[in-house]
Amino acid sequence: MNTKLGAETARAGLPRRSAIGFIVMVGLVSLFADMTYEGARSITGPYLGLLGASATVVGLVAGCGELLGYAIRLLSGYLSDRTGRYWAITIAGYAINVLAVPLIALADRWEIAAALIVAERAGRGIRSPARDAMLSHAANQTGLGWGFGLHEALDQIGAVLGPLIVSAVLYFKGGYQAGFAMLAIPALLSIAVLLAAWRFYPRPRELDLAPPKLAPERLPRLFWLYVAGAAFVGAGFVDFPLIAYHFEKASIVGAPWIPVLFAVAMATDALAALVLGRLFDRVGMWTVLAATALSLFAAPLAFLGGPAAAVIAMILWGIGMGAQESVMRAAIAPLAPADRRGTVYGIFHTVYGIAWFAGSALLGVLYDQAIVALVAAAMVLQAMALPILLLVAQRAGRDTGRVA
């Protein structure tokens, strides 16, 4: 009997160990991918400006990239659930996502660079719902907040290293094109680890021993309320290329230091994801509410202050990004049955992305008109999310890892 009990205990522990292994491997994929595209993102604003683009163009390119990247998730999420080919869609998306970046080094016109930037965002959109659906199965074994938080923390290690690599290239006078070319190395490493993860974990859904059961015909009202709150957050959250454009144009910091500031934000993002993930498993949506309240002060500090204020702004910006990339994603999983996770993530990200596009375009135009107007719009839009998220948090209760 003791032998039988020991065997059952070992089998019970295996899914959790496998789930952690899967999350770590996918986190390593994201680490190298983030080294690639976040390294690029730290200089796309100034690089587009160098090629002749205006602030309005920078805002529109960032917004168009995010719009396409999020809108395409509706289709890719649906296809993931419909076909069950989560890995195939994830691999295709990552390939487009990371391989577009080093090609920017060959661009000699802002239109070409802009097209590659948009392609990179599109690849990210293709792979995100399928990847998040697979992660949600594994995270059910570890706590949704902690699982997504661990993934985001690993992800953001790459987001710190990538900008620092680019900063070093600029410091040694390599130029923007050399910086983009250097990012081919982590791009290839990301693809290699992704293929290994596919080989070791071909069926991640099996890691989820007790998927939530909801009526498949309709999503709960709280989901749509939550989506509305997240949309306001996305609309008012200033994209970093526009912040970087301002830092250089206003001479807040020198060009080599802009990627360093971005690395500060990414380091904060990583730490915030772990802390907020643990808090989410304890108090649920209150963590999203608190992080949003803090991050809405990033815009005035970044656009109206000096170098010291810029550092504080990047810390607050990183907290907001950490929440959006970890606990905001974790909150979606309990609202969908296991066979509709890709679709639900696709819906959420599509609405969020449309709001992000509208906000990015608006904020870019306002920057060319009056910086104070940009700051006011960013703060008001994010503040509008607070009462909605408060209502969601009150209705959700304090159930661990639960939103509805």
C-alpha positions in Angstrom: 0.0 0.0 0.0 2.8 2.4 0.9 4.4 1.7 -2.5 1.2 2.4 -4.3 0.6 5.6 -2.3 4.2 6.7 -3.2 3.7 6.1 -6.9 0.4 8.1 -6.8 2.2 10.9 -5.0 5.0 10.9 -7.6 2.5 11.0 -10.4 0.6 13.9 -8.7 3.8 15.9 -8.5 4.9 15.2 -12.0 2.4 17.6 -13.8 3.5 20.5 -11.6 7.2 19.9 -12.3 6.5 19.5 -16.0 4.4 22.6 -15.9 7.2 24.6 -14.4 9.6 23.2 -17.0 7.3 24.2 -19.8 6.9 27.7 -18.4 10.6 28.1 -18.0 11.3 26.9 -21.6 8.7 29.2 -23.1 10.1 31.9 -20.9 13.6 31.3 -22.4 12.1 31.6 -25.9 10.6 34.9 -24.8 13.8 36.0 -23.2 15.7 35.7 -26.5 12.8 37.1 -28.5 12.6 40.1 -26.2 16.3 40.7 -26.5 15.6 41.0 -30.2 12.5 43.1 -30.6 12.7 45.1 -27.3 16.3 45.9 -28.2 15.0 47.2 -31.6 12.0 48.9 -29.9 14.4 51.0 -27.8 15.7 52.7 -30.9 12.9 52.6 -33.5 11.6 56.0 -32.6 15.0 57.8 -33.0 15.8 55.7 -36.1 12.6 56.6 -37.8 13.3 60.2 -37.0 16.8 59.9 -38.5 15.3 58.5 -41.7 13.0 61.6 -41.9 9.8 60.6 -40.1 7.9 63.1 -38.0 6.5 62.5 -34.5 3.1 61.9 -36.0 4.6 59.2 -38.3 6.4 57.6 -35.3 3.1 57.5 -33.4 1.1 56.2 -36.4 3.8 53.5 -37.1 3.8 52.4 -33.5 0.0 52.4 -33.4 -0.4 50.6 -36.8 2.0 47.9 -35.6 0.1 47.4 -32.4 -3.2 47.5 -34.2 -2.3 44.8 -36.7 -0.4 42.8 -34.0 -3.5 42.8 -31.8 -6.2 42.6 -34.4 -4.6 39.5 -36.0 -4.9 37.8 -32.7 -8.6 37.4 -33.1 -8.0 35.3 -36.2 -5.0 33.4 -34.9 -6.7 32.6 -31.6 -9.7 31.3 -33.4 -7.6 29.2 -35.7 -5.6 27.8 -32.8 -8.8 26.5 -31.2 -10.4 25.4 -34.4 -7.4 23.5 -35.7 -5.6 22.5 -32.5 -2.3 23.5 -34.1 -1.1 25.7 -31.3 2.5 24.9 -31.8 2.5 25.4 -35.6 0.9 28.9 -35.2 3.2 29.8 -32.3 6.3 28.8 -34.3 5.2 30.7 -37.5 4.5 33.8 -35.4 7.8 33.8 -33.6 9.7 33.3 -36.9 8.1 36.5 -38.4 8.4 38.3 -35.1 12.1 38.0 -34.5 13.5 37.7 -38.1 12.0 41.0 -39.2 14.2 42.9 -36.7 17.7 42.3 -38.2 16.3 43.1 -41.6 15.7 46.7 -40.4 19.4 47.2 -40.6 19.1 47.1 -44.4 16.4 49.8 -44.5 17.5 53.1 -46.1 14.0 54.8 -46.0 11.6 55.2 -43.2 8.8 53.6 -45.2 10.9 50.3 -45.4 11.8 50.4 -41.7 8.2 51.1 -40.8 7.0 48.1 -42.9 9.4 45.8 -41.0 8.4 47.2 -37.7 4.8 46.5 -38.5 5.7 43.0 -39.7 7.5 42.3 -36.4 4.4 43.3 -34.4 2.2 41.2 -36.7 4.3 38.1 -36.0 4.0 38.8 -32.3 0.2 38.9 -32.7 0.1 35.7 -34.6 1.8 33.7 -31.9 0.5 35.3 -28.7 -3.0 33.7 -28.3 -1.8 30.2 -29.1 1.2 30.6 -26.8 -0.8 32.1 -24.0 -3.4 29.3 -24.3 -0.6 26.8 -23.8 0.8 28.7 -20.9 -2.6 28.9 -19.2 -2.8 25.1 -19.0 0.6 24.9 -17.4 -0.1 27.9 -15.1 -3.2 26.2 -13.7 -0.7 23.9 -11.9 1.4 26.7 -10.4 -1.1 29.5 -9.8 -2.2 31.6 -12.8 -0.6 34.8 -11.4 2.7 33.1 -10.5 2.8 31.2 -13.8 2.3 34.2 -16.0 4.5 36.3 -13.7 7.4 33.8 -14.0 7.0 33.8 -17.8 7.0 37.6 -17.9 10.0 37.9 -15.6 12.1 35.7 -17.9 10.7 37.6 -20.8 11.8 40.9 -19.3 15.3 39.7 -18.6 15.7 39.6 -22.4 13.9 43.0 -22.6 16.7 44.4 -20.3 19.6 42.7 -22.1 18.4 43.7 -25.6 18.4 47.5 -25.1 21.7 47.3 -23.2 23.3 45.5 -26.2 22.0 48.2 -28.5 23.2 50.9 -26.1 26.7 49.3 -26.1 26.7 49.3 -29.9 25.7 53.0 -30.0 28.3 53.9 -27.3 31.1 52.4 -29.4 29.8 54.4 -32.4 28.4 51.3 -34.2 25.3 53.2 -35.3 21.6 52.2 -35.4 22.0 49.8 -38.3 24.7 47.9 -36.5 22.5 47.7 -33.5 19.7 46.1 -35.5 22.1 43.7 -37.2 23.5 42.5 -33.8 20.0 41.4 -32.8 20.1 38.6 -35.3 22.0 36.5 -32.7 19.2 36.3 -30.1 16.6 36.0 -32.9 18.1 32.7 -34.0 18.5 31.5 -30.4 14.8 32.2 -29.8 13.8 30.0 -32.7 16.2 27.2 -31.6 14.8 27.1 -28.0 11.2 27.2 -29.3 11.8 24.2 -31.5 13.3 22.4 -28.5 10.3 23.3 -26.4 8.0 21.9 -29.1 10.0 18.7 -29.0 9.9 18.2 -25.2 6.3 19.4 -24.6 4.3 18.5 -27.8 0.9 18.5 -25.9 0.9 21.3 -23.2 -2.9 20.9 -22.6 -2.2 17.7 -20.8 -0.4 19.7 -18.1 -3.9 21.1 -17.1 -5.5 18.4 -15.0 -8.5 20.4 -14.0 -9.4 23.1 -16.6 -12.2 25.5 -15.6 -15.7 24.5 -16.9 -17.9 27.3 -18.2 -20.9 27.3 -20.5 -19.4 27.5 -23.9 -22.2 29.5 -25.6 -21.6 32.8 -23.9 -18.8 34.6 -22.1 -19.6 36.2 -18.7 -20.5 39.9 -18.6 -17.6 40.5 -16.2 -15.2 39.5 -19.1 -16.5 42.3 -21.3 -16.4 44.8 -18.4 -12.8 43.8 -17.8 -12.0 44.2 -21.5 -13.4 47.7 -21.5 -11.2 48.6 -18.5 -8.2 47.2 -20.2 -9.0 49.1 -23.4 -8.8 52.4 -21.5 -5.5 51.4 -20.0 -4.1 50.6 -23.5 -5.4 53.8 -25.1 -3.7 56.0 -22.5 -0.4 54.0 -22.1 2.2 55.9 -24.1 4.3 53.6 -26.3 8.0 53.8 -25.7 9.1 54.8 -29.3 7.2 58.1 -28.8 8.8 58.5 -25.3 12.3 57.8 -26.8 11.6 60.3 -29.7 10.8 63.0 -27.0 13.9 62.1 -25.0 16.2 62.7 -28.0 14.3 65.7 -29.5 14.2 67.5 -26.1 17.8 66.4 -25.2 16.5 64.9 -22.0 19.3 62.3 -22.2 22.0 61.4 -24.8 21.2 58.8 -27.5 23.2 56.0 -25.9 21.3 56.5 -22.6 17.8 56.1 -24.1 18.2 52.2 -24.4 19.5 52.3 -20.8 16.3 54.0 -19.6 14.3 51.4 -21.5 16.3 48.7 -19.8 15.4 50.2 -16.4 11.7 50.0 -17.4 12.1 46.4 -18.5 13.9 45.5 -15.3 11.1 47.0 -13.3 8.6 45.2 -15.5 10.3 41.8 -14.6 10.3 42.4 -10.9 6.8 43.8 -11.0 5.5 40.8 -12.9 6.8 38.4 -10.1 5.4 40.5 -7.3 2.1 41.3 -8.9 1.7 37.6 -10.0 2.0 36.5 -6.3 -0.4 39.2 -5.3 -2.8 38.2 -8.0 -3.0 34.7 -6.7 -4.0 36.2 -3.3 -6.2 39.2 -4.0 -7.0 38.9 -7.7 -7.9 42.0 -9.8 -6.9 44.5 -7.1 -3.3 44.1 -8.3 -4.3 45.3 -11.8 -6.1 48.3 -10.3 -3.1 49.3 -8.1 -0.6 49.0 -10.9 -2.7 51.1 -13.3 -3.1 53.8 -10.6 0.7 54.0 -10.3 1.5 53.9 -14.0 -0.7 56.8 -15.1 1.9 59.2 -13.5 4.5 58.0 -16.0 3.4 60.3 -18.8 3.7 63.6 -16.9 7.1 62.7 -15.5 8.4 61.5 -18.9 7.2 64.5 -21.0 7.3 67.4 -18.5 10.4 66.5 -16.4 14.1 66.3 -16.7 16.5 63.4 -16.5 15.7 62.4 -12.9 12.0 62.5 -13.6 12.6 60.4 -16.7 14.1 57.6 -14.6 11.1 57.6 -12.2 8.8 57.7 -15.2 10.4 54.6 -16.6 10.0 52.8 -13.3 6.3 53.6 -13.2 6.0 52.8 -16.9 7.6 49.4 -16.2 5.2 48.6 -13.4 2.3 49.3 -15.7 3.8 47.2 -18.5 4.5 44.4 -16.0 0.9 44.3 -15.0 -0.4 44.3 -18.6 1.9 41.5 -19.6 1.4 39.2 -16.6 -1.7 39.6 -14.4 -3.9 41.1 -17.1 -3.2 37.9 -19.1 -3.6 35.6 -16.2 -7.0 37.1 -15.4 -8.4 35.9 -18.8 -7.8 32.1 -18.3 -10.6 31.5 -15.7 -13.2 33.0 -18.1 -12.9 30.4 -20.8 -13.2 26.6 -21.1 -10.0 24.9 -22.1 -11.0 24.5 -25.8 -11.7 28.2 -26.2 -8.7 29.8 -24.5 -7.1 30.9 -27.8 -10.3 32.5 -29.0 -10.8 34.4 -25.7 -7.2 35.6 -25.6 -7.6 36.7 -29.2 -10.8 38.7 -28.4 -9.1 40.4 -25.4 -6.0 41.3 -27.3 -7.8 42.6 -30.3 -10.0 45.0 -28.4 -6.9 46.1 -26.4 -4.9 46.6 -29.6 -7.5 48.7 -31.3 -7.6 50.9 -28.2 -3.7 51.0 -28.2 -3.7 52.1 -31.9 -6.3 54.8 -31.3 -4.4 56.1 -28.3 -1.0 55.9 -30.0 -2.2 57.8 -33.0 -3.9 60.4 -30.9 -0.9 60.9 -28.6 1.5 61.2 -31.5 -0.7 64.0 -33.1 -1.0 65.8 -29.7 2.7 65.7 -29.2 3.2 67.7 -32.4 0.6 70.2 -31.2 1.2 70.5 -27.5 3.0 68.2 -25.1 0.7 69.2 -22.2 -2.3 68.0 -24.2 -0.6 64.7 -24.7 0.0 64.3 -21.0 -3.5 65.3 -20.1 -5.0 62.8 -22.6 -2.8 60.0 -21.4 -3.7 60.5 -17.8 -7.5 61.0 -18.4 -7.7 57.8 -20.5 -6.0 55.7 -17.9 -7.9 57.3 -15.1 -11.2 56.3 -16.9 -10.1 52.6 -16.5 -9.9 52.9 -12.7 -13.6 52.8 -11.8 -14.2 50.0 -14.2 -11.3 47.9 -12.8 -12.5 48.8 -9.3 -16.0 47.4 -10.1 -14.4 44.2 -11.6 -12.2 43.8 -8.5 -15.2 44.2 -6.2 -17.2 41.6 -8.1 -14.4 39.2 -8.5 -13.7 38.8 -4.8 -10.5 37.5 -3.3 -10.6 34.0 -4.7 -7.1 32.9 -5.7 -6.4 33.3 -9.4 -10.1 34.0 -10.1 -11.7 36.9 -12.0 -15.4 35.9 -12.1 
